[in-house]
Amino acid sequence: MEKNLIESNQKSNQAILPRSAWVSNVAYLRALFKAKKALDRIEEEAKITHKSNSFY
């Protein structure tokens, strides 16, 4: 009985997925979204500049 209790405690303390993978994925996604936001801002500025320089 005690052996089963120890084994179940050890199993419940183990993460289903390694936390290091979660942390690195979060950092990757943050960098990806930051880059996308910057590219979107540059694209919007280019559209505004293009419209203001247009003769039509």
N, C-alpha and C positions, 0 to 999 in steps of 0.2 A: 504494500500500500504506500509506504513512504517513498519507495523507488518511483512509483508512478507519479506521485505528487511532485517530486524533484524533476522528473522528465517533462511533465506538463508545464512547470514553471520555466524551464529552460526553453521550451518551444514557444511559449507565449512572450518571452523576452526578446526573441529574435524578430527582426523586422522582415516583413514579407519581401520588400525590395531594399537594396542597400541605400542608405541615406546619402552617401556620397554621389550616387548617380542622380538623385533628386536635386541636390544642390548644384551640380554642374549643369543639369538641364535647365534649371531656373536661371542661372547666370547666362547660359547660351540664349534662352528665349528673351531675357531682358536686353541683351546686346542686339539681338535680331530686331526686336520691336523698336529699339532706339535708332538703329540704322534705317529702318523703314520710315519712321517718323521724320528723320532728317531728309531722306530722299523725297518724301511726299512734300515737305516744306520747300525744298529746292525746286521741285517740279511746279508747284503752285506759283512760286516767285518767277519762274521762267515764263509761265503763261501770262502773268500780269505784265511783265516786262515786254513780252511779245505783243500783247494787245495795245499797250501804250505806244509802242514804236510803229504800229501798223498805220498805213495811210488810208485804210478803208473805213 
